[in-house]
Amino acid sequence: MKQFIKKIKFILFDSIGILISYTLLFIIYCENSYETSETLIKRKVFDKEIIFIATLNKFAEHPSSINLKFKGKIDGTAIVKYGFNKIMSCGSDTLSNNFEFIRKYGDWYNDTCFITFTPLTSKKGEIELDCEIYSSQKH
């Protein structure tokens, strides 16, 4: 009987050790399974349209969401558009003087974001674009 109880304890403790090991491996895997592809651009602008392109980095695949931050100072007004390609925009806004434009999207499944800055009355200024595309990490 004592021999049987010893075997049961051994199997029980061994099983708990294996369970803890697999749980830790799963946690480590999950924490490292997401990737953020960030594009940061600072630029002087004049009276010409500019297209910025943000893409996934080489470690990422299957995008899921995006954060877009556009800020700066211009001497008039301009329009910013953003979308999956140069033609189709998901949204736009009019910018003027000192501005900060922030958009957060929970659903973004394209690996590229096109951001178009079109001056209306603005002739010069400085802008900063910060685009983060969240996705799975390539394995």
TIRO-2110 file (N, C-alpha, C; in Angstrom, 1 decimal):
// TIRO-2110
0.8, -1.2, 0.0, N, 1, A
0.0, 0.0, 0.0, CA, 1, A
0.9, 1.3, 0.0, C, 1, A
1.9, 1.3, 0.8, N, 2, A
2.8, 2.4, 0.9, CA, 2, A
3.5, 2.7, -0.5, C, 2, A
3.8, 1.6, -1.1, N, 3, A
4.4, 1.7, -2.5, CA, 3, A
3.4, 2.3, -3.5, C, 3, A
2.2, 1.9, -3.4, N, 4, A
1.2, 2.4, -4.3, CA, 4, A
1.0, 3.9, -4.1, C, 4, A
0.9, 4.4, -2.8, N, 5, A
0.8, 5.8, -2.4, CA, 5, A
2.0, 6.6, -2.9, C, 5, A
3.2, 6.0, -2.8, N, 6, A
4.4, 6.7, -3.3, CA, 6, A
4.3, 6.9, -4.9, C, 6, A
3.8, 5.9, -5.6, N, 7, A
3.7, 6.0, -7.0, CA, 7, A
2.6, 7.1, -7.4, C, 7, A
1.5, 7.1, -6.6, N, 8, A
0.5, 8.1, -6.9, CA, 8, A
1.0, 9.5, -6.7, C, 8, A
1.7, 9.7, -5.5, N, 9, A
2.3, 11.0, -5.3, CA, 9, A
3.3, 11.4, -6.4, C, 9, A
4.1, 10.5, -6.8, N, 10, A
5.1, 10.8, -7.8, CA, 10, A
4.4, 11.2, -9.1, C, 10, A
3.4, 10.4, -9.5, N, 11, A
2.6, 10.7, -10.7, CA, 11, A
1.9, 12.1, -10.6, C, 11, A
1.4, 12.3, -9.4, N, 12, A
0.6, 13.6, -9.2, CA, 12, A
1.6, 14.8, -9.3, C, 12, A
2.7, 14.7, -8.6, N, 13, A
3.7, 15.8, -8.6, CA, 13, A
4.3, 15.9, -10.0, C, 13, A
4.6, 14.8, -10.6, N, 14, A
5.1, 14.9, -12.0, CA, 14, A
4.1, 15.6, -13.0, C, 14, A
2.9, 15.2, -12.8, N, 15, A
1.8, 15.8, -13.7, CA, 15, A
1.7, 17.3, -13.4, C, 15, A
1.8, 17.7, -12.2, N, 16, A
1.7, 19.1, -11.8, CA, 16, A
2.9, 19.9, -12.4, C, 16, A
4.0, 19.3, -12.3, N, 17, A
5.2, 19.9, -12.9, CA, 17, A
5.1, 20.1, -14.4, C, 17, A
4.6, 19.1, -15.1, N, 18, A
4.4, 19.1, -16.5, CA, 18, A
3.4, 20.2, -16.9, C, 18, A
2.3, 20.2, -16.1, N, 19, A
1.2, 21.2, -16.3, CA, 19, A
1.7, 22.6, -16.2, C, 19, A
2.5, 22.9, -15.1, N, 20, A
3.1, 24.2, -14.9, CA, 20, A
4.0, 24.5, -16.0, C, 20, A
4.9, 23.6, -16.5, N, 21, A
5.8, 23.9, -17.6, CA, 21, A
5.1, 24.3, -18.8, C, 21, A
4.0, 23.5, -19.2, N, 22, A
3.3, 23.8, -20.4, CA, 22, A
2.5, 25.1, -20.3, C, 22, A
2.0, 25.4, -19.1, N, 23, A
1.4, 26.7, -18.9, CA, 23, A
2.3, 27.9, -19.1, C, 23, A
3.5, 27.8, -18.5, N, 24, A
4.5, 28.8, -18.7, CA, 24, A
4.9, 29.0, -20.1, C, 24, A
5.1, 27.9, -20.8, N, 25, A
5.5, 27.9, -22.3, CA, 25, A
4.3, 28.6, -23.1, C, 25, A
3.1, 28.3, -22.7, N, 26, A
2.0, 28.9, -23.4, CA, 26, A
1.9, 30.4, -23.2, C, 26, A
2.1, 30.8, -21.9, N, 27, A
2.1, 32.3, -21.6, CA, 27, A
3.3, 33.0, -22.4, C, 27, A
4.4, 32.4, -22.4, N, 28, A
5.6, 33.0, -23.1, CA, 28, A
5.2, 33.1, -24.6, C, 28, A
4.7, 32.0, -25.2, N, 29, A
4.3, 32.0, -26.6, CA, 29, A
3.3, 33.1, -26.9, C, 29, A
2.2, 33.2, -26.0, N, 30, A
1.2, 34.2, -26.3, CA, 30, A
1.7, 35.6, -26.2, C, 30, A
2.6, 35.9, -25.2, N, 31, A
3.1, 37.3, -25.1, CA, 31, A
4.0, 37.7, -26.2, C, 31, A
4.6, 36.7, -26.9, N, 32, A
5.5, 37.0, -28.0, CA, 32, A
4.8, 36.8, -29.4, C, 32, A
3.5, 36.7, -29.4, N, 33, A
2.9, 36.3, -30.7, CA, 33, A
2.3, 37.6, -31.4, C, 33, A
2.5, 38.8, -30.8, N, 34, A
2.0, 40.0, -31.5, CA, 34, A
3.1, 40.9, -31.9, C, 34, A
2.9, 41.6, -32.9, N, 35, A
3.9, 42.5, -33.5, CA, 35, A
3.3, 43.8, -33.8, C, 35, A
4.1, 44.9, -33.6, N, 36, A
3.7, 46.2, -33.9, CA, 36, A
4.6, 46.8, -35.0, C, 36, A
4.1, 47.1, -36.1, N, 37, A
4.9, 47.7, -37.2, CA, 37, A
4.7, 49.2, -37.1, C, 37, A
5.7, 50.0, -36.8, N, 38, A
5.6, 51.4, -36.6, CA, 38, A
6.3, 52.2, -37.7, C, 38, A
5.6, 53.2, -38.2, N, 39, A
6.2, 54.1, -39.2, CA, 39, A
6.2, 55.5, -38.6, C, 39, A
7.3, 56.1, -38.4, N, 40, A
7.4, 57.4, -37.9, CA, 40, A
8.1, 58.3, -38.9, C, 40, A
7.4, 59.4, -39.3, N, 41, A
7.9, 60.3, -40.4, CA, 41, A
7.8, 61.7, -39.9, C, 41, A
8.9, 62.5, -39.9, N, 42, A
8.8, 63.9, -39.7, CA, 42, A
9.3, 64.6, -41.0, C, 42, A
8.5, 65.6, -41.4, N, 43, A
8.8, 66.2, -42.7, CA, 43, A
8.3, 67.6, -42.8, C, 43, A
9.1, 68.5, -43.5, N, 44, A
8.6, 69.8, -43.8, CA, 44, A
7.7, 69.7, -45.0, C, 44, A
6.6, 70.4, -45.0, N, 45, A
5.7, 70.4, -46.1, CA, 45, A
5.5, 71.8, -46.8, C, 45, A
5.2, 71.7, -48.0, N, 46, A
5.0, 72.9, -48.8, CA, 46, A
3.7, 72.9, -49.5, C, 46, A
3.5, 73.4, -50.6, N, 47, A
2.2, 73.5, -51.3, CA, 47, A
1.9, 72.3, -52.2, C, 47, A
2.5, 71.2, -52.0, N, 48, A
2.3, 70.0, -52.9, CA, 48, A
1.8, 68.8, -52.1, C, 48, A
1.0, 68.0, -52.7, N, 49, A
0.4, 66.8, -52.1, CA, 49, A
1.5, 65.8, -51.8, C, 49, A
1.4, 65.2, -50.7, N, 50, A
2.4, 64.2, -50.2, CA, 50, A
1.6, 62.9, -49.9, C, 50, A
2.1, 61.8, -50.3, N, 51, A
1.6, 60.5, -49.9, CA, 51, A
2.6, 59.7, -49.1, C, 51, A
2.1, 59.3, -47.9, N, 52, A
2.9, 58.5, -47.0, CA, 52, A
2.4, 57.1, -47.0, C, 52, A
3.3, 56.1, -46.9, N, 53, A
2.9, 54.7, -47.0, CA, 53, A
3.5, 54.0, -45.8, C, 53, A
2.6, 53.5, -44.9, N, 54, A
3.1, 52.7, -43.8, CA, 54, A
2.8, 51.2, -44.1, C, 54, A
3.7, 50.3, -43.8, N, 55, A
3.5, 48.9, -44.1, CA, 55, A
4.0, 48.1, -42.9, C, 55, A
3.6, 46.8, -43.0, N, 56, A
4.0, 45.8, -42.0, CA, 56, A
5.5, 45.6, -42.1, C, 56, A
6.1, 45.3, -40.9, N, 57, A
7.6, 45.0, -41.0, CA, 57, A
7.7, 43.5, -41.3, C, 57, A
9.0, 43.1, -41.5, N, 58, A
9.2, 41.7, -42.0, CA, 58, A
8.9, 40.6, -40.9, C, 58, A
8.6, 41.0, -39.7, N, 59, A
8.3, 40.0, -38.7, CA, 59, A
6.8, 39.8, -38.5, C, 59, A
6.0, 40.6, -39.2, N, 60, A
4.6, 40.6, -39.0, CA, 60, A
3.8, 40.0, -40.1, C, 60, A
2.6, 39.6, -39.8, N, 61, A
1.6, 39.1, -40.8, CA, 61, A
0.2, 39.2, -40.1, C, 61, A
-0.8, 39.1, -41.0, N, 62, A
-2.2, 39.1, -40.5, CA, 62, A
-2.5, 40.4, -39.7, C, 62, A
-2.5, 41.6, -40.2, N, 63, A
-2.9, 42.8, -39.4, CA, 63, A
-4.3, 42.7, -38.9, C, 63, A
-4.5, 43.4, -37.7, N, 64, A
-5.8, 43.4, -37.1, CA, 64, A
-6.3, 44.8, -36.7, C, 64, A
-5.4, 45.7, -36.4, N, 65, A
-5.8, 47.0, -36.0, CA, 65, A
-4.7, 48.1, -36.3, C, 65, A
-5.1, 49.3, -36.2, N, 66, A
-4.2, 50.4, -36.5, CA, 66, A
-4.4, 51.6, -35.7, C, 66, A
-3.3, 52.3, -35.3, N, 67, A
-3.4, 53.6, -34.7, CA, 67, A
-2.7, 54.6, -35.6, C, 67, A
-3.3, 55.7, -35.8, N, 68, A
-2.8, 56.7, -36.7, CA, 68, A
-2.8, 58.1, -36.0, C, 68, A
-1.6, 58.7, -35.9, N, 69, A
-1.4, 60.0, -35.2, CA, 69, A
-0.7, 60.9, -36.2, C, 69, A
-1.3, 62.0, -36.4, N, 70, A
-0.8, 63.0, -37.4, CA, 70, A
-0.8, 64.3, -36.7, C, 70, A
0.4, 65.0, -36.5, N, 71, A
0.4, 66.3, -35.8, CA, 71, A
1.4, 67.2, -36.4, C, 71, A
1.2, 68.5, -36.2, N, 72, A
2.1, 69.4, -36.7, CA, 72, A
1.6, 70.8, -36.7, C, 72, A
2.3, 71.7, -37.5, N, 73, A
1.9, 73.1, -37.6, CA, 73, A
2.0, 73.5, -39.1, C, 73, A
0.9, 74.0, -39.6, N, 74, A
0.9, 74.5, -41.0, CA, 74, A
0.4, 75.9, -41.0, C, 74, A
0.6, 76.7, -42.1, N, 75, A
0.2, 78.1, -42.1, CA, 75, A
-1.1, 78.3, -42.9, C, 75, A
-2.0, 77.4, -42.8, N, 76, A
-3.3, 77.4, -43.5, CA, 76, A
-4.1, 76.2, -43.2, C, 76, A
-4.7, 75.7, -44.2, N, 77, A
-5.5, 74.5, -44.1, CA, 77, A
-5.0, 73.4, -45.1, C, 77, A
-5.3, 72.1, -44.7, N, 78, A
-5.0, 71.0, -45.6, CA, 78, A
-6.0, 69.9, -45.2, C, 78, A
-6.0, 68.9, -46.1, N, 79, A
-6.8, 67.7, -45.9, CA, 79, A
-5.9, 66.5, -45.7, C, 79, A
-6.2, 65.7, -44.7, N, 80, A
-5.5, 64.4, -44.6, CA, 80, A
-6.5, 63.3, -44.9, C, 80, A
-6.1, 62.3, -45.7, N, 81, A
-7.0, 61.1, -46.0, CA, 81, A
-6.2, 59.9, -45.7, C, 81, A
-6.8, 58.8, -45.3, N, 82, A
-6.1, 57.6, -45.0, CA, 82, A
-7.0, 56.4, -45.5, C, 82, A
-6.3, 55.4, -45.9, N, 83, A
-7.0, 54.2, -46.4, CA, 83, A
-6.2, 53.1, -46.9, C, 83, A
-6.8, 52.1, -47.5, N, 84, A
-6.1, 50.8, -47.9, CA, 84, A
-5.2, 51.0, -49.1, C, 84, A
-5.6, 52.0, -49.9, N, 85, A
-4.8, 52.3, -51.1, CA, 85, A
-4.9, 53.8, -51.5, C, 85, A
-4.3, 54.2, -52.6, N, 86, A
-4.3, 55.6, -52.9, CA, 86, A
-5.7, 56.1, -53.3, C, 86, A
-6.5, 55.3, -53.8, N, 87, A
-7.8, 55.7, -54.4, CA, 87, A
-8.9, 55.7, -53.3, C, 87, A
-9.0, 54.6, -52.6, N, 88, A
-10.1, 54.4, -51.6, CA, 88, A
-9.7, 54.8, -50.2, C, 88, A
-10.3, 55.9, -49.7, N, 89, A
-10.0, 56.3, -48.3, CA, 89, A
-11.0, 55.9, -47.3, C, 89, A
-10.6, 55.6, -46.1, N, 90, A
-11.5, 55.2, -45.0, CA, 90, A
-12.0, 56.4, -44.3, C, 90, A
-11.3, 57.5, -44.4, N, 91, A
-11.7, 58.7, -43.7, CA, 91, A
-10.8, 59.8, -44.1, C, 91, A
-11.2, 61.0, -43.6, N, 92, A
-10.4, 62.2, -43.9, CA, 92, A
-10.8, 63.3, -42.9, C, 92, A
-10.0, 64.3, -42.8, N, 93, A
-10.2, 65.4, -41.9, CA, 93, A
-9.5, 66.6, -42.4, C, 93, A
-10.0, 67.8, -42.0, N, 94, A
-9.4, 69.0, -42.4, CA, 94, A
-8.5, 69.5, -41.3, C, 94, A
-7.2, 69.8, -41.6, N, 95, A
-6.2, 70.3, -40.6, CA, 95, A
-6.0, 71.8, -40.8, C, 95, A
-5.7, 72.4, -39.7, N, 96, A
-5.3, 73.8, -39.8, CA, 96, A
-4.4, 74.2, -38.6, C, 96, A
-3.5, 75.2, -38.8, N, 97, A
-2.6, 75.8, -37.8, CA, 97, A
-1.9, 74.7, -37.0, C, 97, A
-2.0, 74.7, -35.7, N, 98, A
-1.5, 73.6, -34.9, CA, 98, A
-2.5, 72.5, -34.8, C, 98, A
-2.2, 71.4, -35.2, N, 99, A
-3.2, 70.3, -35.2, CA, 99, A
-2.6, 69.0, -34.6, C, 99, A
-3.6, 68.2, -34.2, N, 100, A
-3.3, 66.8, -33.8, CA, 100, A
-4.5, 66.0, -34.2, C, 100, A
-4.2, 65.0, -35.0, N, 101, A
-5.2, 64.1, -35.6, CA, 101, A
-5.0, 62.7, -35.2, C, 101, A
-5.8, 62.1, -34.4, N, 102, A
-5.6, 60.7, -33.9, CA, 102, A
-6.8, 59.9, -34.3, C, 102, A
-6.5, 58.7, -34.9, N, 103, A
-7.5, 57.7, -35.2, CA, 103, A
-7.1, 56.3, -34.7, C, 103, A
-8.0, 55.6, -34.1, N, 104, A
-7.7, 54.3, -33.6, CA, 104, A
-8.8, 53.3, -34.2, C, 104, A
-8.3, 52.3, -34.9, N, 105, A
-9.3, 51.4, -35.5, CA, 105, A
-9.0, 50.0, -35.0, C, 105, A
-10.1, 49.3, -34.5, N, 106, A
-10.0, 48.0, -34.0, CA, 106, A
-10.0, 47.0, -35.2, C, 106, A
-10.5, 47.4, -36.3, N, 107, A
-10.5, 46.5, -37.5, CA, 107, A
-9.7, 47.1, -38.6, C, 107, A
-8.6, 46.5, -38.9, N, 108, A
-7.7, 46.9, -40.0, CA, 108, A
-7.0, 45.7, -40.5, C, 108, A
-7.4, 45.2, -41.7, N, 109, A
-6.9, 43.9, -42.2, CA, 109, A
-5.9, 44.1, -43.4, C, 109, A
-5.5, 45.3, -43.7, N, 110, A
-4.6, 45.5, -44.8, CA, 110, A
-3.2, 45.7, -44.3, C, 110, A
-2.2, 45.2, -45.0, N, 111, A
-0.8, 45.3, -44.5, CA, 111, A
-0.2, 46.6, -44.9, C, 111, A
-1.0, 47.5, -45.5, N, 112, A
-0.5, 48.9, -45.9, CA, 112, A
-1.5, 49.9, -45.6, C, 112, A
-1.0, 51.1, -45.2, N, 113, A
-1.9, 52.2, -45.0, CA, 113, A
-1.4, 53.4, -45.8, C, 113, A
-2.2, 54.0, -46.6, N, 114, A
-1.8, 55.1, -47.4, CA, 114, A
-2.4, 56.4, -46.7, C, 114, A
-1.5, 57.4, -46.5, N, 115, A
-2.0, 58.6, -45.9, CA, 115, A
-1.6, 59.7, -46.8, C, 115, A
-2.6, 60.5, -47.3, N, 116, A
-2.4, 61.6, -48.2, CA, 116, A
-2.6, 62.9, -47.5, C, 116, A
-1.6, 63.8, -47.7, N, 117, A
-1.7, 65.1, -47.1, CA, 117, A
-1.8, 66.1, -48.3, C, 117, A
-2.9, 66.8, -48.4, N, 118, A
-3.2, 67.7, -49.5, CA, 118, A
-3.4, 69.1, -49.0, C, 118, A
-2.5, 70.0, -49.3, N, 119, A
-2.6, 71.4, -48.9, CA, 119, A
-3.8, 72.1, -49.6, C, 119, A
-4.6, 72.9, -48.9, N, 120, A
-5.6, 73.7, -49.5, CA, 120, A
-5.1, 75.1, -49.6, C, 120, A
-4.9, 75.8, -48.4, N, 121, A
-4.4, 77.1, -48.4, CA, 121, A
-3.0, 77.1, -47.8, C, 121, A
-2.5, 76.0, -47.3, N, 122, A
-1.2, 76.0, -46.6, CA, 122, A
-0.1, 76.0, -47.6, C, 122, A
0.9, 76.8, -47.3, N, 123, A
2.1, 76.9, -48.2, CA, 123, A
3.4, 76.3, -47.6, C, 123, A
3.4, 76.2, -46.3, N, 124, A
4.5, 75.6, -45.6, CA, 124, A
4.2, 75.1, -44.2, C, 124, A
5.0, 74.3, -43.6, N, 125, A
4.8, 73.8, -42.3, CA, 125, A
5.6, 72.6, -42.0, C, 125, A
5.4, 72.0, -40.9, N, 126, A
6.0, 70.7, -40.5, CA, 126, A
5.0, 69.8, -40.0, C, 126, A
5.1, 68.5, -40.3, N, 127, A
4.2, 67.5, -39.9, CA, 127, A
4.9, 66.3, -39.4, C, 127, A
4.3, 65.5, -38.5, N, 128, A
4.8, 64.3, -38.0, CA, 128, A
3.7, 63.2, -38.1, C, 128, A
4.1, 62.1, -38.6, N, 129, A
3.2, 61.0, -38.8, CA, 129, A
3.7, 59.8, -38.0, C, 129, A
2.8, 59.2, -37.2, N, 130, A
3.1, 58.0, -36.4, CA, 130, A
2.0, 57.0, -36.7, C, 130, A
2.3, 56.0, -37.4, N, 131, A
1.3, 55.0, -37.8, CA, 131, A
1.8, 53.6, -37.2, C, 131, A
0.9, 53.0, -36.4, N, 132, A
1.2, 51.7, -35.8, CA, 132, A
0.2, 50.7, -36.3, C, 132, A
0.7, 49.6, -37.0, N, 133, A
-0.2, 48.6, -37.5, CA, 133, A
0.0, 47.3, -36.6, C, 133, A
-1.0, 46.9, -35.9, N, 134, A
-0.9, 45.7, -35.0, CA, 134, A
-1.2, 44.4, -35.7, C, 134, A
-0.4, 43.4, -35.5, N, 135, A
-0.7, 42.2, -36.3, CA, 135, A
-0.1, 41.0, -35.5, C, 135, A
-0.2, 39.8, -36.1, N, 136, A
0.4, 38.6, -35.5, CA, 136, A
1.9, 38.6, -35.9, C, 136, A
2.7, 37.9, -35.1, N, 137, A
4.1, 37.7, -35.4, CA, 137, A
4.3, 36.5, -36.3, C, 137, A
5.1, 36.6, -37.3, N, 138, A
5.4, 35.5, -38.1, CA, 138, A
6.2, 34.4, -37.3, C, 138, A
5.8, 33.2, -37.6, N, 139, A
6.5, 32.1, -36.9, CA, 139, A
7.2, 31.2, -37.9, C, 139, A
END
